[in-house]
Amino acid sequence: MPPPRPLASAPSEPGCSRRISPTSCNNCGVSAALVAMVGDGINDAPALAADIGIAVATGTGAAMAAADITLVHGGVGAVADAVLLARATRRIIRQNLGWAFGYNLVAIPLAAAGVLSPAACGVTMALSSVGVLGNSLRLARFRPVSVA
């Protein structure tokens, strides 16, 4: 598995703060398609309304309400795990869609032509659903990389 890509890079221009906020990204020339903010909500709940807001579960309720993602086990190190889990989920969704479209691309013309009986179509559709479910269950084996 390739290493995770950074969500955004810190500004390196003189006079710019090392902290990245939605407004400072535009001011300091940080080029990021999306801005992710991580916080506990003590003094940064409004900043969690960025493109992607990530709240730490040990923070305030306002932070968890404003955030898109809540890290259940606390700690900022879990952000990388959340990104890896999201990428794995997207990959499996694409695989499932590919399998479902491929099955339908083959089975529907065969059924319409009368090559497959209705009973055979029902059995193959059930097997296709079981295959998609089994592929999705691979996410249950996801293990976080970070120790935080």
Beta strands, then each sheet from edge to edge (+ up, - down):
strand 1: 36-39
strand 2: 52-56
strand 3: 69-71
sheet 1: 1+ 2+ 3+
end
